[in-house]
Amino acid sequence: TSAGTPTRTRNVSSIAIHMKTGRTILFDCGEGTQIQLRRTSDKTSPACKIGKIDAIFVTHLHGDHIFGIPGLLASVSLSSTRTSHQQPFLIVGPVGIRSFIETSINVSSTYITFPIRFVELDSKSAKDGIEIEMMTSEQTPQEQRIGIKAFPIAHGEMSCFGFVITEADKPGSLDA
């Protein structure tokens, strides 16, 4: 299917979710993700600005899901909208994601201007799911806070994780 190869009409895996807080989280970050984010970040859709990305959740370590991360981090670092005073950039993924990113950054002499918080998952400890703590400001209203739970899923021999996003219940009733 060539799913792991970008084409003129299709990019590799990455999903951006824009939160009510104005921040964005990514699920996977394949090669070409930056270009696609820039294409979709215009005056009509400012949600996916690179400097507004706070976290990347990686499902598994195949290249088509991770090769865009080092370049994206470099671009976020160059972005004037992210400062070292903000919460650390969160990267969650299978064991090995930290080594991949740190090696890529070190070998390429990439300068990152903000701290990165890594959460590495392994299938045994995540068997019943793991709650990922999203660092939020004390000023973030409770109804805008989200929870993310990681759980192992099957993808051949490779360690792989799915993610469930939860948000606070909204007051009110449903007229049915």
For each residue, the residues with C-beta under 8 A, 3 or more apart:
1:
2: 5 7
3: 12 13 64
4: 12 62 63 64
5: 2 12 64
6: 10 11 12 30 31 32
7: 2 10
8:
9:
10: 6 7
11: 6 14 30 32 33 35 36
12: 3 4 5 6 30 31 32 33 64 65 67 68
13: 3 28 30 59 64 65
14: 11 26 27 28 29 30 33 36 68
15: 26 27 28
16: 24 25 26 37 40 47 48 53
17: 24 25 26 27 165
18: 22 23 24 47 48
19: 22 23 24 25 144 146
20: 144
21: 136 140 144
22: 18 19 52
23: 18 19 52 53 54
24: 16 17 18 19 47 48 49 52 53 54
25: 16 17 19 53 54 55 56 57
26: 14 15 16 17 29 33 53 55 56 57 72
27: 14 15 17 56 57 58 59 163
28: 13 14 15 56 57 58 59 65 66
29: 14 26 33 56 58 65 66 68 69 72
30: 6 11 12 13 14 33 63 64 65 66 67 68
31: 6 12 63 64 67 68
32: 6 11 12 35 36 68
33: 11 12 14 26 29 30 36 37 68 72
34: 37 38 50 68 71 72 75
35: 11 32 38 39
36: 11 14 32 33 39 40
37: 16 33 34 40 41 48 49 50
38: 34 35 41 50
39: 35 36
40: 16 36 37 45 47 48
41: 37 38 45 46 47 48 49 50
42: 45 46
43: 46
44:
45: 40 41 42 48
46: 41 42 43 49
47: 16 18 24 40 41 52
48: 16 18 24 37 40 41 45 52
49: 24 37 41 46 52 53 79 81
50: 34 37 38 41 53 72 75 76 79
51: 76 79 80 81 82
52: 22 23 24 47 48 49 81
53: 16 23 24 25 26 49 50 56 72 76 89
54: 23 24 25 87 89 90
55: 25 26 89 90 91 92 134
56: 25 26 27 28 29 53 69 72 89 90 91 92 93
57: 25 26 27 28 92 93 132 148 150 163
58: 27 28 29 61 65 66 69 91 92 93 94 97 161
59: 13 27 28 65 93 153 155 160 161 162 163
60: 65 93 94 155 158 159 160 161
61: 58 65 66 93 94 96 97 100 158 159
62: 4 65 66 158
63: 4 30 31 66 67
64: 3 4 5 12 13 30 31 67
65: 12 13 28 29 30 58 59 60 61 62
66: 28 29 30 58 61 62 63 69 93 97 100
67: 12 30 31 63 64 70
68: 12 14 29 30 31 32 33 34 71 72
69: 29 56 58 66 72 73 91 100 101 104
70: 67 73 74 101 104 105 108 110
71: 34 68 74 75
72: 26 29 33 34 50 53 56 68 69 75 76
73: 69 70 76 77 89 101 105 110 112 116
74: 70 71 77 78 110 111 112
75: 34 50 71 72 78 79
76: 50 51 53 72 73 79 82 89 114
77: 73 74 82 110 111 112 113 114
78: 74 75
79: 49 50 51 75 76 82
80: 51
81: 49 51 52
82: 51 76 77 79 86 89 113 114
83: 86 113 114
84: 113 114 115
85:
86: 82 83 114
87: 54 90 135 137
88: 114 115 116 117 135
89: 53 54 55 56 73 76 82 114 115 116 117
90: 54 55 56 87 116 117 119 132 134 135
91: 55 56 58 69 97 98 101 116 117 118 119
92: 55 56 57 58 97 118 119 121 132 148 150
93: 56 57 58 59 60 61 66 96 97 119 120 121 161
94: 58 60 61 97 120 121 122 158 159 160 161
95: 120 121 122 159
96: 61 93 99 100 120
97: 58 61 66 91 92 93 94 100 101 118 120
98: 91 101 102 118 120
99: 96 102 103
100: 61 66 69 96 97 103 104
101: 69 70 73 91 97 98 104 105 116 118
102: 98 99 105 106
103: 99 100 106 107
104: 69 70 100 101 107 108 110
105: 70 73 101 102 108 110 112
106: 102 103 109
107: 103 104
108: 70 104 105
109: 106
110: 70 73 74 77 104 105
111: 74 77
112: 73 74 77 105 116
113: 77 82 83 84
114: 76 77 82 83 84 86 88 89
115: 84 88 89
116: 73 88 89 90 91 101 112
117: 88 89 90 91 135
118: 91 92 97 98 101
119: 90 91 92 93 132
120: 93 94 95 96 97 98
121: 92 93 94 95 125 126 130 150 152 159 161
122: 94 95 125 126 159
123: 126 127 152 159
124: 127
125: 121 122 130
126: 121 122 123 129 130 150 151 152 161
127: 123 124 152
128: 151
129: 126 149 150 151 164
130: 121 125 126 149 150 151
131: 147 148 149
132: 57 90 92 119 147 148 149 150 163
133:
134: 55 90 145 146 147 148
135: 87 88 90 117
136: 21 140 145
137: 87 140
138:
139:
140: 21 136 137 144 145
141: 144 145
142: 145 168
143: 167 168 170
144: 19 20 21 140 141 167 168
145: 134 136 140 141 142 167 168
146: 19 134 165 166 167
147: 131 132 134 165 166 167
148: 57 92 131 132 134 163 164 165 166
149: 129 130 131 132 163 164 166
150: 57 92 121 126 129 130 132 161 162 163
151: 126 128 129 130 161 162 163 164
152: 121 123 126 127 159 160 161 162
153: 59 160 161 162
154: 160
155: 59 60 158 160
156:
157:
158: 60 61 62 94 155
159: 60 61 94 95 121 122 123 152
160: 59 60 94 152 153 154 155
161: 58 59 60 93 94 121 126 150 151 152 153
162: 59 150 151 152 153
163: 27 57 59 132 148 149 150 151
164: 129 148 149 151
165: 17 146 147 148
166: 146 147 148 149
167: 143 144 145 146 147
168: 142 143 144 145
169:
170: 143
171:
172:
173:
174:
175:
176:
